Amino acid sequence: MQESGGKQPQTQLETVKPLLKYTVYKDESEDNPIHSLVRLHIVVSGILDRENLTALLRAIYDEKRKGPFKYHPDDPDFSIFAYNDQQRAASMNGNWVAMLDGGHGNSEPKITVADELLASLSQKPEKRFGLTEEQRQKLMYEVEGCQDANDAAARRRYANNLDKQAEVSNQGDEDCATKIRKRYHVSASNYSKIATEAIEKKWPGPPGPDDKTR
């Protein structure tokens, strides 16, 4: 295990049980005097349901718990995030379909499954407001990308004036949403509904500024 830093996406396919396969998208594990940490972002394929995801994360935890850990073999920390595709893995931002956390000492790790997202993956995409689900996802992806760029510009320009920074950032975010929704011929009220849908279904957004794999 590396002592610091992330790793690039893995191409080797790993299997834990016949119904599920996964690849390691990003490995942020560390083993140093401060802590021993297993932090993985994985992309899962196969029959995704609560039972299989729970079994997969538990199997990975049981295997990784064996170490070896140089510094804290009795108290490593675990964070394993499972995504259903690489786009969600790239955006991160809580877009996991399941996660495992904890496992300090002899305590049991906690496994959480995003049931709403899991259910949405099996639903047939529907057309709303004149847009397919793929088009609605693209709309929100473009809005978020525009807003990220706007927020970054506001932070650079008004680094020493937080009030002005917030004012410019908020106005710019609103302008981004208005400009892009109009290009898709979506009203303000329908845009709000699409934005809510994006949150409920955990649609992936642009990669975060700290993501080095894209």
N, C-alpha and C positions, 0 to 999 in steps of 0.2 A: 504493500500500500504506500502510496506517495505521502510525503509529509505535508505537502501543501499544494494548492493549485488545482485547477480542474483538468479534465481529460477531454479529448476530442471524441465525437460520436463513434461507437463501436459498430463494426460491420458484422462481427461474428454473432450468429444467432444462438441464443441460449434457451434451453427448454427445462421446465420444471415438472410438468405433467402433460399428458397427451392433448388436453383440450386448450392449453395456453402456451404461447411462445412469447418471448420478450427479447428486446435488444436494449443495451445500455446506451441511452442517448447522451447522458452527461454524468460523469463521476466526480463529485466534489469532496471525496473522502479525504480525511487528514489523520495523521498519527504523529502527534508532537507532545512536548511537555505540558501544553495547556489542556489538550483533550485528545481522545481517540474518537473519531467521528466517521461513521459510515453514512454518506449522503449520496443517494443515487436518484437519477431521473431516468425512468425506463418507459419504453413504448411497448404496449402489450397488444397482441393479436390473438384471435381465436374466439371461443364462446365466452363473451364477457358477461358474467353475472356475479352476484355478491359472493356466492360460495367459491367460485373459481378464483376470483380476485383475492379473497381473504386467504385461500390456500396458497396462492402464488406468493403473496407478500410474506406469509409466515414461513414458507419454504426458503425464500431468499434470506430472511432474517436468521433462521436456524443455521444456514450454511455460513453466512458472514459472521455470525456470533462466535464461530470457532477461531476467528482471527487468521493469522497471528497479529497481535497488537503489541507493539514495543513498549508503549508508555503506560497505558491504562487498560490492561487486559481484563480487569475485574469490573470496570465501569465504562464501557464504550457507549456512545450515544448513537441513535439510529434515526434517520429520516429517509424514507423511501417513497418516492412519488411515482405513481403509475398513470400514464396517459394513453389514450386510445389511438393517437396519431402523432406524427412528428410536429405538425403545426401547433398543436396544443403544448407539446413539450417545449417548443421553441419560445412560445409566448409566456409559458409558466403562469404567473399571476393567478395561482389557485385553480388552474384549469385541469387539475388531476381528476381521474375517475375513481382512484382509491389511493390511500396513503397509509404508511405505517410510521408511528412516532414513538420515541421513548426507548424502553428497554434498559434503563439504567440498572446496574447491579443485577440483582435477582428479580427485579420487577418485570411484569409482563408488558410487552409493547401494546400500544393501542392502534387498532386498525379501523380506519374510517372509509366508508364507501359513499361516493356522491350519488345517491339513489336517483335524484331527479335527472342528472346528466345521463346516468346509465339507462334510465327509461327512455329518454329522448333519442338515444342512439338506435333504438329499435322501432321508433315511430316513422311512418312514411312522411317524408317532407311535403309540406303543403304550400300552396301559393297564397300569399297575403299581400294586400295593398298593391297588386299588380306585379309583385316580385316573387321569384322562386326563393326557397330558403338559401340556396347558394348565393343568389344576388343580394339577399338581405345580409348575409354574413360578410360579403364583399363590401357592402356599404359601410357596415360598422367597422370593418378592418381599416378602411380608408379614413374614416373619421378619427379613429384612435391614432393612426399614424400621423395625421395632420396635427392632432392635438398634442401628441408627444413632441413633435418638432417645434410647435408653438411654445409649449411650456419650457423646453430647453432654451429657446431663444430668449424668452422672458427672464429666465434665471441668469443667463449670461449678461444680458443688457442691464438688468437692475439688481445686480448681486448685492448691492449695499442699500437697497430700498425695498424692503419686503412688501410694504403696502402697495407700491407701484407695481411690483412684480406680480402680485396676486391680481390686481386690477387688469393689467395687460393680459395676463394668462387666461383669466376668466372670459374676457371679451374675445380673445383669440379662439378659445375653445368653442364658444358660441358661434363665431363666424365660420369655423371649420364645419360644424354640424349643419349650419344653414346652407352653406355653399354646396356641400356634397349631397345632402338630402334632396336639394332642388335639382341637382343633376340627375338624380334617380326618380324625379317627379313624385316625391313623397312629401306629404303635408307635415306640419310641425307635430300635430297630434298623433299621426301614424308613426312618425319617427320615434316619439316617446314610447310607443308600444313595441316597436322593433328593438329599441334600446333595452327595454325590460326583458324581452325575449332573449336577447343576447346574454344578459346576466343570468337568467334562469337556466339557459342551456349551456352556459359557460363556453360561448363561442371563443375560439382563439383569437388573440390580437397580435400585433407586430411583436417581434422579439424584443425583450427588455434591453436596456442600455448595457447591462452587465453580461449579456449572453455572448460568449466568445465562439459559439459553434456555428453561427450563421454569418 
